[in-house]
Amino acid sequence: MVKSQGVAYFAAAGNSNGGAWEAAANWVVDQDSGKVLHNFGSAENPATALQLSVPRKLDTVYLYFFQWNEPFFRNTAGVNGPTSDINFYLCPDSVITDECFMEYVDNNGDNDEVLPSDAFEFAGFYVPANDTTPTSIPVTAYIIIELADPSPADASNGLRLSCLRFQKLA
Protein backbone atom coordinates (compact mmCIF):
# COMPACT_ATOMS: atom_id res chain seq x y z
CA MET A 1 0.00 0.00 0.00
CA VAL A 2 2.82 2.41 0.81
CA LYS A 3 4.60 1.55 -2.42
CA SER A 4 1.45 2.03 -4.47
CA GLN A 5 1.17 5.56 -3.07
CA GLY A 6 4.72 6.41 -4.13
CA VAL A 7 6.10 6.57 -0.59
CA ALA A 8 9.44 5.02 0.32
CA TYR A 9 9.33 2.88 3.47
CA PHE A 10 12.38 1.47 5.24
CA ALA A 11 12.74 -0.59 8.39
CA ALA A 12 15.81 -1.92 10.16
CA ALA A 13 16.75 -3.60 13.40
CA GLY A 14 20.14 -4.43 14.81
CA ASN A 15 20.76 -7.87 16.21
CA SER A 16 23.68 -6.83 18.41
CA ASN A 17 26.04 -9.42 17.01
CA GLY A 18 23.72 -12.40 17.12
CA GLY A 19 21.59 -11.13 20.01
CA ALA A 20 18.30 -11.86 18.28
CA TRP A 21 15.85 -14.76 18.44
CA GLU A 22 12.58 -15.55 16.65
CA ALA A 23 10.30 -18.59 16.63
CA ALA A 24 6.72 -19.74 16.33
CA ALA A 25 4.92 -19.86 19.68
CA ASN A 26 5.02 -23.35 21.15
CA TRP A 27 3.08 -23.35 24.44
CA VAL A 28 3.36 -26.08 27.08
CA VAL A 29 2.07 -26.31 30.63
CA ASP A 30 4.97 -26.26 33.06
CA GLN A 31 4.54 -29.26 35.37
CA ASP A 32 6.07 -27.49 38.38
CA SER A 33 4.31 -24.11 38.25
CA GLY A 34 1.20 -24.87 36.19
CA LYS A 35 1.99 -21.80 34.06
CA VAL A 36 1.64 -21.88 30.27
CA LEU A 37 5.18 -21.23 28.99
CA HIS A 38 6.90 -21.13 25.62
CA ASN A 39 8.83 -24.32 24.86
CA PHE A 40 12.25 -23.43 23.44
CA GLY A 41 12.99 -27.15 23.09
CA SER A 42 11.16 -30.00 21.41
CA ALA A 43 8.20 -32.15 22.38
CA GLU A 44 10.66 -34.86 23.46
CA ASN A 45 12.95 -32.46 25.35
CA PRO A 46 10.95 -29.43 26.52
CA ALA A 47 12.86 -26.38 27.71
CA THR A 48 10.83 -23.52 29.14
CA ALA A 49 13.86 -21.28 29.71
CA LEU A 50 16.43 -20.08 27.18
CA GLN A 51 19.89 -19.61 28.68
CA LEU A 52 21.75 -16.44 27.72
CA SER A 53 25.44 -15.85 28.06
CA VAL A 54 26.69 -12.35 27.25
CA PRO A 55 30.12 -10.79 27.66
CA ARG A 56 30.58 -9.07 31.02
CA LYS A 57 31.18 -5.42 30.19
CA LEU A 58 31.45 -3.09 33.16
CA ASP A 59 29.06 -0.13 33.42
CA THR A 60 26.81 -1.60 30.72
CA VAL A 61 23.05 -1.94 30.46
CA TYR A 62 21.71 -4.99 28.63
CA LEU A 63 18.15 -4.55 27.36
CA TYR A 64 15.97 -7.26 25.87
CA PHE A 65 12.97 -6.23 23.78
CA PHE A 66 10.26 -8.83 23.22
CA GLN A 67 7.35 -8.62 20.80
CA TRP A 68 4.89 -10.82 18.97
CA ASN A 69 2.84 -10.49 15.81
CA GLU A 70 -0.35 -8.96 17.12
CA PRO A 71 -1.55 -5.35 16.73
CA PHE A 72 0.40 -2.38 18.06
CA PHE A 73 -0.89 1.14 18.59
CA ARG A 74 -4.03 0.08 20.42
CA ASN A 75 -5.29 3.63 20.73
CA THR A 76 -4.61 4.70 17.16
CA ALA A 77 -7.47 5.08 14.72
CA GLY A 78 -9.66 2.48 16.38
CA VAL A 79 -7.14 -0.36 16.02
CA ASN A 80 -7.71 -3.14 18.51
CA GLY A 81 -4.83 -4.19 20.72
CA PRO A 82 -3.36 -7.68 21.01
CA THR A 83 -5.62 -10.57 21.94
CA SER A 84 -2.89 -12.40 23.87
CA ASP A 85 -1.49 -11.42 27.25
CA ILE A 86 2.14 -12.56 27.17
CA ASN A 87 4.73 -11.89 29.90
CA PHE A 88 8.47 -11.78 29.27
CA TYR A 89 10.88 -12.56 32.11
CA LEU A 90 14.66 -12.24 32.37
CA CYS A 91 15.69 -14.45 35.28
CA PRO A 92 18.89 -15.37 37.13
CA ASP A 93 17.76 -19.02 37.13
CA SER A 94 15.60 -21.20 34.88
CA VAL A 95 12.37 -20.62 36.87
CA ILE A 96 10.15 -17.59 37.48
CA THR A 97 10.86 -16.09 40.91
CA ASP A 98 10.74 -12.66 42.56
CA GLU A 99 14.34 -12.19 41.40
CA CYS A 100 13.35 -12.09 37.72
CA PHE A 101 13.59 -8.78 35.88
CA MET A 102 10.47 -7.52 34.16
CA GLU A 103 9.58 -4.00 33.22
CA TYR A 104 6.51 -3.91 31.03
CA VAL A 105 4.51 -6.80 32.48
CA ASP A 106 0.89 -5.84 32.48
CA ASN A 107 -2.24 -6.85 30.65
CA ASN A 108 -1.44 -7.03 26.93
CA GLY A 109 -4.68 -8.71 25.84
CA ASP A 110 -7.96 -7.09 24.91
CA ASN A 111 -10.62 -7.44 27.57
CA ASP A 112 -13.26 -5.26 29.20
CA GLU A 113 -11.67 -5.15 32.67
CA VAL A 114 -8.25 -3.63 32.01
CA LEU A 115 -7.03 -1.27 29.31
CA PRO A 116 -4.86 -3.43 27.06
CA SER A 117 -1.28 -2.64 26.13
CA ASP A 118 0.72 -3.30 22.98
CA ALA A 119 2.26 -6.59 21.90
CA PHE A 120 5.59 -5.61 23.44
CA GLU A 121 7.56 -6.05 26.67
CA PHE A 122 11.13 -5.50 27.77
CA ALA A 123 13.50 -6.34 30.59
CA GLY A 124 17.11 -5.63 31.32
CA PHE A 125 19.95 -5.70 33.76
CA TYR A 126 22.97 -3.57 34.58
CA VAL A 127 26.58 -4.61 35.14
CA PRO A 128 27.96 -1.88 37.45
CA ALA A 129 31.34 -0.27 36.96
CA ASN A 130 32.47 -1.62 40.37
CA ASP A 131 31.48 -5.24 39.63
CA THR A 132 34.29 -7.39 41.05
CA THR A 133 33.49 -10.50 38.98
CA PRO A 134 36.28 -11.05 36.43
CA THR A 135 35.23 -9.78 32.99
CA SER A 136 36.30 -13.14 31.56
CA ILE A 137 33.22 -14.70 33.24
CA PRO A 138 30.13 -14.01 31.12
CA VAL A 139 26.80 -12.84 32.52
CA THR A 140 24.28 -15.68 32.52
CA ALA A 141 20.52 -15.20 32.57
CA TYR A 142 17.41 -17.02 31.33
CA ILE A 143 14.52 -15.86 29.15
CA ILE A 144 11.10 -17.25 30.10
CA ILE A 145 7.95 -16.39 28.13
CA GLU A 146 4.55 -16.91 29.75
CA LEU A 147 1.12 -16.92 28.12
CA ALA A 148 -0.55 -15.19 31.06
CA ASP A 149 -4.10 -15.47 29.73
CA PRO A 150 -4.40 -18.78 27.87
CA SER A 151 -8.11 -18.24 27.17
CA PRO A 152 -7.88 -16.76 23.64
CA ALA A 153 -8.66 -19.59 21.26
CA ASP A 154 -6.07 -18.44 18.72
CA ALA A 155 -3.28 -17.72 21.21
CA SER A 156 -1.20 -20.71 20.16
CA ASN A 157 -2.03 -20.59 16.46
CA GLY A 158 0.24 -18.52 14.26
CA LEU A 159 1.94 -16.31 16.84
CA ARG A 160 5.55 -15.43 16.07
CA LEU A 161 7.70 -14.45 19.05
CA SER A 162 10.88 -12.39 18.73
CA CYS A 163 13.49 -10.91 21.03
CA LEU A 164 16.33 -8.47 20.38
CA ARG A 165 19.23 -7.68 22.70
CA PHE A 166 20.71 -4.20 22.85
CA GLN A 167 23.53 -3.07 25.07
CA LYS A 168 24.81 0.37 25.87
CA LEU A 169 27.27 1.94 28.21
CA ALA A 170 25.45 3.46 31.15
RAPE-V427931 format. One record per residue. N is the residue number from 0. RES is the residue in one small letter. PHI is phi in degrees with one decimal (NA if undefined). Layout:
N	RES	PHI
N	RES	PHI
This chain:
0	m	NA
1	v	-65.1
2	k	-62.8
3	s	-65.1
4	q	-96.4
5	g	73.6
6	v	-107.9
7	a	-80.0
8	y	-132.8
9	f	-131.3
10	a	-139.3
11	a	-154.6
12	a	-144.6
13	g	-86.3
14	n	-109.4
15	s	45.6
16	n	58.5
17	g	88.4
18	g	-87.7
19	a	-131.6
20	w	-147.7
21	e	-149.1
22	a	-163.3
23	a	-73.6
24	a	-60.7
25	n	-141.3
26	w	-83.4
27	v	-137.2
28	v	-88.8
29	d	-69.2
30	q	-66.6
31	d	-81.3
32	s	-100.0
33	g	78.5
34	k	-78.2
35	v	-90.4
36	l	-122.2
37	h	-72.0
38	n	-96.4
39	f	-77.5
40	g	-96.2
41	s	-117.1
42	a	-62.7
43	e	-75.8
44	n	-130.6
45	p	-65.1
46	a	-141.8
47	t	-93.3
48	a	-137.7
49	l	-105.9
50	q	-76.9
51	l	-111.5
52	s	-140.2
53	v	-120.6
54	p	-58.7
55	r	-83.4
56	k	-113.3
57	l	-66.0
58	d	57.0
59	t	-128.6
60	v	-102.3
61	y	-107.6
62	l	-115.9
63	y	-120.2
64	f	-106.8
65	f	-119.6
66	q	-148.3
67	w	-141.9
68	n	-84.8
69	e	-129.2
70	p	-58.9
71	f	-104.2
72	f	57.6
73	r	-60.1
74	n	-106.1
75	t	-102.2
76	a	50.8
77	g	72.9
78	v	-75.0
79	n	-71.2
80	g	-81.6
81	p	-66.2
82	t	-95.4
83	s	-109.4
84	d	-102.1
85	i	-118.2
86	n	-110.5
87	f	-115.7
88	y	-121.3
89	l	-117.9
90	c	-120.8
91	p	-76.1
92	d	-135.7
93	s	-87.4
94	v	-134.4
95	i	-79.3
96	t	-136.2
97	d	-67.0
98	e	-86.1
99	c	-71.3
100	f	-93.8
101	m	-154.4
102	e	-115.3
103	y	-116.0
104	v	-77.5
105	d	-155.4
106	n	-79.4
107	n	-90.7
108	g	-82.7
109	d	-77.7
110	n	-155.0
111	d	-82.1
112	e	-87.4
113	v	-132.2
114	l	-62.8
115	p	-73.6
116	s	-109.8
117	d	-90.3
118	a	-82.7
119	f	-157.8
120	e	-147.4
121	f	-150.2
122	a	-153.1
123	g	-163.6
124	f	-147.6
125	y	-122.7
126	v	-102.8
127	p	-67.8
128	a	-62.9
129	n	-97.2
130	d	-61.9
131	t	-93.1
132	t	-68.0
133	p	-56.4
134	t	-65.8
135	s	-74.0
136	i	-95.1
137	p	-68.7
138	v	-82.3
139	t	-115.3
140	a	-149.1
141	y	-130.7
142	i	-93.9
143	i	-129.4
144	i	-119.6
145	e	-114.1
146	l	-86.3
147	a	-71.9
148	d	-125.1
149	p	-76.8
150	s	-75.4
151	p	-60.6
152	a	-62.6
153	d	-96.6
154	a	-60.7
155	s	-102.2
156	n	-106.0
157	g	86.9
158	l	-72.2
159	r	-111.0
160	l	-108.3
161	s	-145.7
162	c	-143.1
163	l	-121.8
164	r	-105.8
165	f	-125.1
166	q	-135.8
167	k	-148.8
168	l	-71.2
169	a	-69.7
